[in-house]
């Protein structure tokens, strides 16, 4: 499974971001297209629940995300 960052932009200053785990970018795009003009819900990494009406979104951006283990980075600098 790969991790993808999906960002929903409402205007230049307002957006919501979520992370999904799926096989490929093609599958991620297909999933986002199926969600178009509907309500979706998800809980983010901070435990905050979101309900989103995707018809109010102006731009959706999908990119593969490569998570960095910050604990290793801190240990390496010591």
Rosetta blueprint (number, residue, H / E / L):
1 X L
2 X E
3 X E
4 X E
5 X E
6 X E
7 X E
8 X E
9 X E
10 X L
11 X L
12 X L
13 X L
14 X L
15 X E
16 X E
17 X E
18 X E
19 X E
20 X E
21 X E
22 X E
23 X L
24 X L
25 X H
26 X H
27 X H
28 X H
29 X H
30 X H
31 X H
32 X H
33 X H
34 X H
35 X L
36 X L
37 X L
38 X L
39 X E
40 X E
41 X E
42 X E
43 X E
44 X L
45 X L
46 X L
47 X L
48 X L
49 X E
50 X E
51 X E
52 X E
53 X E
54 X H
55 X H
56 X H
57 X L
58 X L
59 X E
60 X E
61 X E
62 X E
63 X E
64 X E
65 X L
66 X L
67 X L
68 X L
69 X L
70 X H
71 X H
72 X H
73 X H
74 X H
75 X H
76 X H
77 X L
78 X L
